[in-house]
Amino acid sequence: MNRLLIRKMIQQSLKDYLWEEENCILSEKEWRNLEEEVLRQMHEEDQNEAVYSIIQDVVYAYFTNK
């Protein structure tokens, strides 16, 4: 799956948790970690069609573990 598409989907999901778009600024390392986790879960679960649910789960885990 295209990383740019994954990043845009992650960004959209981040907006669900944040009031201001400025708060959505992540370091390049944080972006890479989120992308890698999404790709890992997609590959592990062989669930390319469930990418939206996976992204929601990864972003939720990011905020609850921070």
GIPEJO-V986224 format. One record per pair of residues at least 24 apart in sequence whose ideal C-beta (glycine too) atoms are under 7 Angstrom apart, sorted by the first residue. I is the first residue (numbers start at 0). J is the second residue. If there is no record, write none. Layout:
<<I:J> <I:J>>
//
This chain:
<<0:41> <0:47> <0:50> <2:34> <5:34> <5:37> <6:30> <6:34> <8:50> <8:51> <8:54> <9:33> <9:54> <9:58> <12:54> <12:55> <12:58> <13:58> <16:58> <16:62> <33:57> <33:61>>
//
